[in-house]
Amino acid sequence: MGVEADYDTISEGKFADIIAVKGNILRHISLLQNVDLVIKH
């Protein structure tokens, strides 16, 4: 698709949508129902 230069990893100069939750979602998937922070683009 030709977007590898702008997406794929979290690093300076790239775009990302990130969510933050309090806890380990691998152990408690229900944490995704209460997202604490959203960073878009």
C-alpha positions, 0 to 999 in steps of 0.5 A: 500500500506504500505507507510503510514510511509513515506507519507500522512502528511507534517512533518520531515522525510517524502517525499512530492511534494509541489507547491507554488503560490502567492495567494489563489487558493480556490478563484482563481484556475487560479493561478495554471497556474503560479506556483512560486515554486516546491519542489520535494521529 
